[in-house]
Amino acid sequence: MRVYLLIMVLSAAVTYLTVPAVLHFALATGAISRVRGRDVHVVPIARFGGVAMFLGLLTAFLAAAHIPFLADIFAAGSSAWGILYGAGLMCAVGALDDLWELTWYAKLAGEVLAAGVMAWFGVQLLSLPLLGLTVGSQKLALVGTVIVVVAVVNAVNFIDGLDGLAAGVIGISALAFFVYTYFLIRESSPGDYASVASVAASALVGMCAGFLPHNFHPAKIFMGDSGALTLGTIISGAAIVVTGQIDPANLTADYAIPAVMPLLVPVLILFIPLFDMTWAVVRRLARGQSPFAADAGHLHHRLLRRGHSHRKAVLILYLWAGVFSFTAVSFVIFPARYVVFPALAVLAVSLLVSMKALEVKNGVAGR
């Protein structure tokens, strides 16, 4: 555990310390977010924050590769390098969009390429722990992996609409996912706790923690697409690594879980961004628009229109990210009979808090 905490701290420190230099570079190159009709910021803000976040990831991975405990999972051809290469290429695609605002199809092509590179280096959905189902061919595994990664990176990108929202939600989700992967590796491989997914999740937690002080409202810098696409790549890559490699039959009887859980937990951990993306696609198609057409109908926009302040809207979404993420993980770690009633109590309290927060005194969206 101490090794993973070291990775978190290193990733956070590098991200935090490199943001000022990245901010200066963004201002010098004109990578600035203009104020558009659907935006909630009122002055132009520099982007490129994702570059600092990737530097945190890169440093953490390079350091981890030299730790004897983790040496085997960083061998040549390891899926760990696949996640790093995919995230690096995705960050580059996002940085180009931050600078020049690529067309949606050019950006999608870049996302597919980055996801394909990650899959080529071994991060693939080779099996699904559901009734023993395995993917029938390598080509099908490659296509399925690309679809999953592109879906997740766009889901993360869709929620990146308020200061600190994407970094906080993904940071919370990554922390829950780290707990999940660490528990699974302890149960399935007693005595050897080295895990690519745990390394990726711990570095991701650090990246988000290091970036949030610069990005929480009022933000000094945005992560931009360079950040949102990078975060989505890392967490989707970690989930893919886990999904096809953990056999629930190997877990102890005391902690028996349904075979579907390794599939279900990553979905629940990413429930907020996936729900928001699905809702956005359905909404736009129903209007006859492209699913990539931007609008102001996301969850965070709706919270602002109900009269919430900027920070309150973000904190409400943090709350629900935590509820879904850690409740899902609790069902993995503990027998269901011990989790059901506490989970229901947490859900009830969260609903009460959210309903109380929805009691607005006026119809003007706060900042």
C-alpha positions in Angstrom: 0.0 0.0 0.0 2.8 2.4 0.8 4.2 2.1 -2.7 0.9 3.1 -4.2 0.6 6.0 -1.8 4.1 7.1 -2.9 2.9 7.0 -6.6 -0.2 9.2 -5.6 2.0 11.7 -3.9 4.6 11.9 -6.7 1.9 12.3 -9.3 0.1 15.0 -7.3 3.3 16.9 -6.6 4.6 16.9 -10.2 1.1 17.9 -11.5 0.8 20.7 -9.0 4.3 22.1 -9.5 4.2 22.1 -13.3 0.8 23.8 -13.7 2.3 27.4 -13.5 4.7 26.6 -16.3 2.0 25.1 -18.4 -0.3 28.1 -17.7 2.5 30.4 -19.0 2.9 28.3 -22.1 -0.9 28.2 -22.8 -1.1 32.0 -22.6 2.0 32.4 -24.9 0.5 30.0 -27.5 -3.1 31.3 -27.3 -4.6 28.1 -25.9 -7.3 30.0 -24.2 -11.0 29.1 -23.7 -13.2 31.7 -25.3 -16.5 32.6 -23.6 -19.3 30.9 -25.5 -23.1 31.0 -25.0 -23.2 27.7 -23.1 -20.2 28.4 -21.0 -20.4 29.4 -17.3 -17.1 31.3 -17.1 -17.3 35.0 -17.8 -13.6 35.7 -18.8 -11.3 33.7 -21.1 -9.3 31.0 -19.2 -6.1 29.3 -20.3 -6.3 25.6 -21.2 -3.6 22.9 -21.5 -4.0 21.8 -17.8 -4.0 18.2 -19.1 -0.3 18.6 -20.1 0.7 19.1 -16.5 -1.5 16.2 -15.5 0.2 13.9 -18.1 3.6 15.0 -16.8 2.4 13.8 -13.3 1.4 10.5 -14.8 4.6 10.1 -16.8 6.8 10.8 -13.8 4.8 8.5 -11.6 5.0 5.6 -14.1 8.8 6.1 -14.7 9.4 6.1 -11.0 7.2 3.0 -10.5 9.0 1.1 -13.2 12.2 1.4 -11.0 10.6 0.1 -7.9 11.5 -3.6 -7.4 8.0 -4.4 -6.1 6.5 -3.3 -9.4 9.3 -4.3 -11.8 7.5 -7.3 -13.3 4.4 -5.3 -14.3 6.6 -2.8 -16.2 8.4 -5.4 -18.3 8.7 -4.7 -22.0 5.3 -5.1 -23.7 3.4 -4.7 -20.4 -0.1 -3.2 -20.5 1.3 -0.5 -18.1 3.2 1.0 -21.1 0.1 0.6 -23.2 -1.8 2.8 -20.8 1.0 5.4 -20.8 1.4 5.5 -24.6 -2.4 5.7 -25.1 -2.7 8.5 -22.5 0.2 10.4 -24.1 -1.2 10.2 -27.6 -4.7 11.1 -26.3 -3.2 14.1 -24.4 -1.6 15.2 -27.7 -4.9 15.0 -29.5 -6.6 17.0 -26.8 -3.7 19.6 -26.8 -4.2 20.2 -30.5 -7.9 20.7 -29.9 -7.2 23.1 -27.0 -5.0 25.1 -29.4 -6.8 25.0 -32.7 -10.3 23.6 -31.9 -10.3 20.6 -34.2 -13.5 19.5 -36.0 -15.4 16.8 -34.2 -14.5 14.2 -36.8 -10.8 15.0 -36.7 -10.8 14.8 -32.9 -12.7 11.5 -33.0 -10.2 10.1 -35.5 -7.4 11.1 -33.1 -9.2 9.4 -30.2 -9.7 6.2 -32.2 -6.0 6.2 -33.0 -4.9 6.7 -29.4 -7.3 4.0 -28.2 -6.0 1.7 -30.9 -2.4 2.3 -29.9 -3.3 1.4 -26.3 -5.0 -1.7 -27.4 -2.1 -2.6 -29.7 0.2 -2.5 -26.7 -1.9 -5.1 -24.8 -4.8 -3.2 -23.1 -7.6 -5.2 -24.6 -11.0 -6.7 -23.6 -10.0 -10.3 -24.1 -12.6 -11.7 -21.8 -15.7 -10.6 -20.0 -16.2 -12.1 -16.5 -19.9 -12.8 -17.2 -20.9 -16.4 -17.5 -17.4 -17.2 -18.6 -17.8 -15.3 -21.9 -14.6 -14.6 -23.9 -14.1 -12.4 -26.8 -14.1 -14.5 -30.0 -11.2 -12.9 -31.9 -8.3 -10.5 -31.5 -9.9 -8.1 -34.1 -13.1 -8.1 -32.1 -11.2 -7.4 -28.9 -9.4 -4.5 -30.6 -12.7 -3.0 -31.9 -14.4 -3.5 -28.6 -11.6 -1.9 -26.7 -11.5 1.2 -28.9 -15.3 1.6 -28.6 -15.1 1.4 -24.8 -12.1 3.8 -24.5 -13.7 6.4 -26.9 -17.0 6.2 -25.0 -15.3 6.8 -21.7 -13.1 9.7 -22.8 -16.0 11.5 -24.3 -18.1 10.9 -21.2 -15.3 12.5 -19.1 -15.1 15.4 -21.6 -18.9 15.9 -21.5 -18.8 16.6 -17.7 -15.9 19.0 -17.9 -18.1 22.1 -17.8 -17.6 23.6 -14.3 -14.4 24.5 -12.4 -13.1 21.5 -10.7 -15.9 19.2 -11.8 -14.2 16.7 -14.0 -11.0 16.5 -11.9 -13.0 16.0 -8.7 -15.5 13.4 -10.1 -12.7 11.4 -11.7 -10.5 11.8 -8.7 -13.2 10.4 -6.5 -14.0 7.6 -9.0 -10.3 6.8 -9.3 -9.9 6.5 -5.5 -12.8 4.1 -5.3 -11.4 2.2 -8.3 -8.0 2.0 -6.6 -9.6 0.4 -3.5 -11.4 -2.0 -5.7 -8.4 -3.1 -7.7 -6.2 -3.3 -4.6 -8.7 -5.6 -2.9 -9.1 -7.8 -5.9 -5.3 -8.3 -6.4 -5.0 -9.1 -2.7 -7.7 -11.7 -3.0 -6.6 -13.2 -6.3 -2.8 -13.1 -5.8 -2.0 -13.4 -2.1 1.6 -12.3 -1.4 2.0 -10.3 -4.7 0.1 -7.0 -4.7 1.6 -5.6 -7.8 -1.1 -4.5 -10.2 -1.1 -2.4 -13.4 -4.6 -1.2 -12.6 -3.7 -0.1 -9.1 -0.7 1.8 -10.3 -2.8 3.6 -13.0 -5.6 4.4 -10.5 -3.2 5.7 -7.8 -1.4 7.9 -10.4 -4.8 9.2 -11.6 -5.8 10.1 -8.0 -2.6 12.0 -7.7 -3.1 13.8 -11.0 -6.5 15.0 -10.0 -5.5 16.0 -6.5 -2.5 18.0 -7.8 -4.6 19.8 -10.4 -7.7 20.7 -8.3 -6.0 23.5 -6.3 -5.5 25.3 -9.6 -8.8 24.4 -11.1 -11.4 24.6 -8.3 -13.7 27.6 -8.6 -12.5 30.2 -9.4 -10.3 28.3 -11.8 -6.9 29.7 -12.8 -6.6 27.2 -15.6 -8.8 24.6 -17.3 -7.7 21.0 -18.0 -9.1 21.3 -21.5 -9.5 18.4 -23.8 -5.8 17.5 -23.1 -6.9 16.7 -19.6 -10.3 15.3 -20.0 -9.2 12.8 -22.8 -6.2 11.8 -20.7 -8.2 11.1 -17.6 -10.7 9.1 -19.6 -8.0 7.0 -21.2 -6.3 6.1 -17.9 -9.4 5.1 -16.0 -10.8 3.2 -19.0 -7.5 1.4 -19.6 -7.3 0.4 -15.9 -10.8 -0.9 -16.0 -10.1 -2.9 -19.1 -7.0 -4.4 -17.5 -9.1 -5.5 -14.5 -12.2 -6.7 -16.3 -10.4 -9.3 -18.4 -7.9 -10.5 -15.8 -9.8 -11.1 -12.5 -11.6 -14.4 -12.2 -14.3 -14.0 -9.5 -14.1 -17.8 -8.9 -10.7 -17.2 -7.3 -12.0 -15.0 -4.6 -12.6 -16.4 -1.2 -16.0 -17.8 -0.3 -16.5 -15.2 2.5 -16.3 -12.5 -0.1 -18.1 -14.2 -2.9 -19.6 -11.8 -5.5 -21.6 -12.3 -8.6 -19.6 -12.9 -11.7 -21.0 -9.7 -13.2 -19.3 -7.4 -10.6 -16.0 -6.9 -12.4 -18.1 -5.5 -15.2 -20.6 -3.6 -13.1 -18.3 -1.9 -10.7 -16.3 0.2 -13.3 -19.7 1.2 -14.8 -21.0 2.3 -11.4 -17.8 4.1 -10.6 -18.1 6.1 -13.8 -21.9 6.4 -13.5 -22.1 10.2 -13.4 -20.1 10.9 -16.6 -21.6 7.9 -18.4 -25.1 8.9 -17.5 -24.5 12.5 -18.6 -23.1 11.4 -21.9 -25.9 8.9 -22.6 -28.5 11.5 -21.8 -26.7 14.1 -24.0 -26.6 11.7 -27.0 -30.3 10.7 -26.6 -31.3 14.4 -26.2 -29.4 15.6 -29.3 -30.5 12.7 -31.5 -34.2 13.4 -30.5 -33.7 16.9 -31.7 -32.2 15.8 -35.0 -28.8 17.1 -34.0 -25.4 15.4 -34.1 -24.5 13.6 -30.9 -21.4 15.8 -30.9 -23.3 19.1 -31.1 -22.5 21.0 -27.9 -25.4 22.3 -25.8 -26.2 23.5 -22.3 -28.3 20.5 -21.2 -25.7 18.7 -19.1 -26.3 17.9 -15.4 -24.1 20.8 -14.3 -26.0 23.2 -16.5 -29.3 22.1 -15.1 -28.1 22.5 -11.5 -26.9 26.0 -12.3 -30.3 26.9 -13.8 -32.0 25.7 -10.6 -30.2 28.4 -8.8 -27.2 26.7 -7.4 -23.9 28.5 -7.0 -21.0 27.2 -9.0 -19.4 25.5 -6.0 -22.6 24.0 -4.7 -23.4 22.4 -8.1 -19.9 20.9 -8.2 -20.1 19.6 -4.6 -23.5 17.9 -5.3 -22.0 16.0 -8.2 -19.0 15.1 -6.1 -21.4 13.7 -3.5 -23.1 11.4 -6.0 -19.9 10.3 -7.6 -18.8 9.2 -4.1 -22.1 7.5 -3.4 -22.1 5.4 -6.6 -18.4 4.7 -6.5 -17.9 3.6 -2.9 -21.2 1.8 -2.7 -20.3 -0.3 -5.6 -16.9 -1.1 -4.1 -18.4 -1.9 -0.8 -20.5 -4.7 -2.3 -17.2 -6.2 -3.6 -15.3 -6.0 -0.3 -18.0 -7.0 2.1 -20.8 -9.6 2.1 -24.0 -8.0 0.6 -26.0 -8.5 3.8 -23.6 -6.1 5.6 -23.8 -3.5 2.9 -27.4 -3.2 1.8 -28.8 -1.3 4.8 -25.9 1.1 5.2 -26.0 1.7 1.4 -29.7 2.5 1.6 -29.1 4.9 4.5 -26.3 6.7 2.6 -28.6 6.9 -0.4 -31.4 8.4 1.7 -29.1 11.0 3.3 -27.7 11.9 -0.1 -31.2 12.4 -1.5 -32.1 14.6 1.5 -29.0 16.7 1.1 -29.6 17.0 -2.7 -33.3 17.9 -2.2 -32.4 20.5 0.4 -29.9 21.9 -1.9 -32.6 22.2 -4.6 -34.6 24.6 -2.4 -33.7 27.8 -4.2 -34.8 31.3 -3.2 -34.7 32.6 -6.7 -34.5 31.4 -10.3 -31.2 33.0 -11.1 -28.3 30.6 -11.5 -25.5 31.5 -9.2 -21.8 31.6 -9.9 
